[in-house]
Structure formats: C-alpha cells, structure tokens
Amino acid sequence: MRTAPERRKAWLTGQRVSGKLAERLRERITTGVYPAGRALPSETALTAEFRVARNTVRRALRTLEAEGLIVTVPSKGRLVQGADAPVDASYRYQFIARELRRRIERGDLGPGDLLPSEAELRWLYEASRNTVRQAFAELEREGLIVSRQGKGRFVRFDE
C-alpha cells in the first residue's frame, strides 16, 4: 500500500492536466505496464487514481486514441494497440463466425457437413453459449449454414 505522500505525488494538478495524464498513460503503455491487447483501467479507476475529473480522463484517452496508442471497443473498453499486431475490435461472436466462414470457404467444411456443436465451440473459443449462438445466427443470416431441429447445424447445399 502506498503512503500518503506517494499518493499525493501521483495526483495531477495545475493547467493542462489532461495532457499530463495522457503523458503518464503513454509512458505506462510504452513501458509495458499496460501491454498490447489488454484493456486500460476504467475511467472510474483512472479518476480515482489520479484524483481528476472524469472529463479530464476522457480528454487524455481521446488524445491517446488520436495517436493510435489505444482503441475503444464497445463493451470491451479501451484496449492498448500493439505496434506489430493491431487489436481486433470485433466482438467474440464475429471472430467465431469469421473462423467458421473461412473453414467453409477453404472447403474444410463442405456442403452438407455437420458443423461443430455449441459445446465444442464453447470449449474451443472459451465463449458462452449465447456468443456461439450469435455466431451461428450470423452465418444463418448470410445463408452459409442451416439448422435442423435435433440434428445440428450444417453447411448449406447450393441448390
């Protein structure tokens, strides 16, 4: 636990506080305290840590986003952008659907083939049942797969 003088030292005061905050966060990103692909602390956590207003935190985060250091992903938060590998801003179900779509397009899964079950995909992608179902729903809307009650989901035949 930090002592009171150490905590006060972390506080930001004076003019252009958002710029100072952006500087500190930039330093943490470049030194690996916040590694690529990981989420930054929440606005609330940053507000409490630096003892600044939420709008100040938002301005600092906007600066980092404009510089390409972070990316905002709905329902995921603000993720640190990697220099060598950009952050995938898609939702998990979109990633699963994209992977299944690639397998179908490559021919790994041909017309009439049974797709992996919900349970298999949940285990493989460490995802919830609803996430896997959303991926299946997206592929069904695209007309790539069909569902048969009690049988499973199959790659659609071109008739």
N, C-alpha and C positions, 0 to 999 in steps of 0.2 A: 504494500500500500504506500502511496506517495504521501509525503509530508505536506503540510500547508504551504510552505514556501515553494516547493516543487510544483504544486498545483497552480499557484499564482503565476509562476513562470510560464506555464502552458497557456494561460489566458491571453487573449489578444485584446489590445486596447489601442486607441488613437485613430487617426484617419486611415482610410483605405484598408479597413480591417479585412474586407473580402479578398483583397489582393494578398495580404499577409497569410490569410488562411489558405488560399489557393497555393501559395508558395510552400507552406508546410505540407499540405496534402501531396503536392507534386514531388516533394522530397521523399515522402513515405512511399510513393509509387515507384520512384526510380531506385530507391534502396531495397525494394522488395518487401517492405513491411506489409504492403498491400500487393500481393502477387497478381500477375496477369490471369484473367479469367475469374477472379474472385470478386465478390461484392464488397463495396466500401461499407463502412458503418452507416447506419441510418442517419437521416437528418437530425433526428432527436438525439442520438448518441453524440454526434458531432457538436450539436448545440450545447449539450451538457459539458462535454469535454473542454471546449474552447470558450465557454461562457459568452456566446454571442447569440444574436437573434437568428431565427430560422431563415429570414430573408438574406442575411449575410452568408449563411451556409449555402443557400441556393445560388447566390451570385458566384461564389467561389466554385461551386460544382459546374455551373454553366461555363465558366472560364476554362476549366479542365476539359469539359466536353468539346468546346470550340477548338481546343488544342489537339483533340483526338486522343487524349490520355484515358478517358472513360467514355462509356456509352450507357445510356439509360434504356433499360428494357422493362416494359410494363410487367408488373407482378414479380419481377426479379430484383429490381433495384438498379443501382448504378454499378456497373462492372468495369474492372480495370481492363483496358485494351492492351493486348500483347503486341510487341513490336514485330515478332515473327509470325504470329498466328492471330488473326483478328477474332474477336469474340463473336460467337454465333448468337445473334439476337432473337432467334426464333424460339418458340415455345417447344417444350419437350415433345408434345404430340406431333408437331410439324417435323421434328427431327426423325421420329419413328416412321411417320408416313413417307418422308423422303427416302429413308433407307429401304423400306419395302418397295417403293416405286422404282428405285434403282435396281433392285433384285428382279422385279418384273421386266423392266426394260432390257436388262442384260440377258434375260432368258433363264436365270436361275430358278425362277418360278414361272412355269408356262401356263397356258390356258387350261383351266380345269384343275390345276394343282391346289391342294389344300394349303392355306396359309398357316403359319404358326399360331397356336392358341393364345388366348388372352394371358393365360398363366405363364406360358413360355416367354412371351414378350415382356410381361411384367418383371419376370426374373432377369431376363437378358438386359433390359434397359433400366432396371431399378425404378420402375414407374408405377403409378397407381392404376387401378382398373379403369377409372374414368379417363385417364390420359391415353391409355391404349385404345379405348373405345372411341375417343375423339380422332385418333389416327385412322382407325378403320372407317369412321364416318366420312372423313375427308376423302379417302380412297374410293369409297362407295359413291360419293357425290361426283367424283371425276369419272366414274364408270369403269374403273380398273378392276374392282372386285365386286362380288355379290355374296350376300349372306343367305344361308339356308338354315331355317329353324331346326335346331337339334343336331345339325350336321357340321356346322362351322362356316368359315369364310373361304371363298375360292376365288382364284384369278378368273376373270370373266372371259368367256369364249367370244370371239368375234364372229357374229352370225351374219 
